[in-house]
Amino acid sequence: MTKNRAIFLAVLTALFLALPQPASAYVGPGTGITVIGGALAFIGSILLAIVGFIWYPVKRLWRALMSRRAKPTNSAADSPSS
């Protein structure tokens, strides 16, 4: 009998939650602009995190490789002649 009662309550709860309820809410223009600003700030922070964690280390590696390539590698010119 307890199993039937639990099933009945589950079905009753599902039916109750499925009924539409009127929303008594209003989003004013100030709130809408705040939400848009918050969303843009979130997207901007994600983009800056990508730049900070990916672009700058790649840029430093690129500069290090280019500075090694720019140095002369001719060891015969640097060695003293006898």
C-alpha positions as CSV (number, residue, x, y, z in Angstrom):
1,M,0.0,0.0,0.0
2,T,2.9,2.4,0.7
3,K,4.3,1.8,-2.8
4,N,1.0,2.7,-4.4
5,R,0.8,5.9,-2.3
6,A,4.4,6.9,-3.3
7,I,3.5,6.4,-7.0
8,F,0.3,8.4,-6.6
9,L,2.2,11.2,-4.9
10,A,4.9,11.2,-7.6
11,V,2.3,11.3,-10.4
12,L,0.3,14.0,-8.6
13,T,3.5,16.1,-8.1
14,A,4.5,15.7,-11.8
15,L,1.0,16.8,-12.9
16,F,1.1,19.8,-10.6
17,L,4.5,20.8,-11.9
18,A,3.4,20.4,-15.5
19,L,0.5,23.0,-15.1
20,P,1.5,26.5,-16.3
21,Q,1.8,29.1,-13.6
22,P,1.5,32.8,-14.4
23,A,4.7,34.8,-13.9
24,S,4.2,37.9,-11.9
25,A,7.5,39.6,-12.8
26,Y,8.7,42.7,-14.6
27,V,12.2,43.4,-15.9
28,G,12.6,47.1,-16.3
29,P,15.0,48.8,-18.7
30,G,17.7,49.3,-16.0
31,T,17.7,45.6,-15.1
32,G,17.9,44.6,-18.8
33,I,20.9,46.9,-19.4
34,T,22.6,45.5,-16.3
35,V,22.1,42.0,-17.5
36,I,23.5,42.9,-20.9
37,G,26.5,44.6,-19.3
38,G,27.1,41.7,-17.1
39,A,27.0,39.3,-20.0
40,L,29.5,41.5,-22.0
41,A,31.8,41.6,-19.0
42,F,31.7,37.9,-18.6
43,I,32.5,37.3,-22.3
44,G,35.3,39.9,-22.1
45,S,36.8,38.2,-19.1
46,I,36.8,34.9,-20.9
47,L,38.5,36.5,-23.9
48,L,41.1,38.2,-21.7
49,A,41.8,34.9,-19.9
50,I,42.4,33.2,-23.2
51,V,44.8,36.0,-24.1
52,G,46.6,35.9,-20.8
53,F,47.0,32.1,-20.7
54,I,47.6,31.3,-24.3
55,W,48.7,34.4,-26.3
56,Y,51.4,35.9,-24.0
57,P,53.4,32.6,-23.5
58,V,53.3,31.9,-27.2
59,K,54.4,35.5,-27.9
60,R,57.3,35.1,-25.4
61,L,58.3,31.8,-27.0
62,W,58.2,33.4,-30.5
63,R,60.4,36.3,-29.4
64,A,62.9,33.9,-27.8
65,L,63.1,31.8,-31.0
66,M,63.5,35.0,-33.2
67,S,66.2,36.3,-30.9
68,R,68.2,33.1,-31.2
69,R,67.8,33.1,-35.0
70,A,69.1,36.7,-35.2
71,K,72.3,36.0,-33.4
72,P,75.3,35.2,-35.6
73,T,76.2,31.5,-35.4
74,N,79.6,31.7,-37.3
75,S,82.0,30.3,-34.7
76,A,85.1,30.7,-37.0
77,A,84.8,34.5,-36.8
78,D,84.7,34.5,-33.0
79,S,87.7,32.2,-32.5
80,P,91.2,33.8,-32.3
81,S,93.4,32.9,-35.1
82,S,96.9,31.5,-34.4
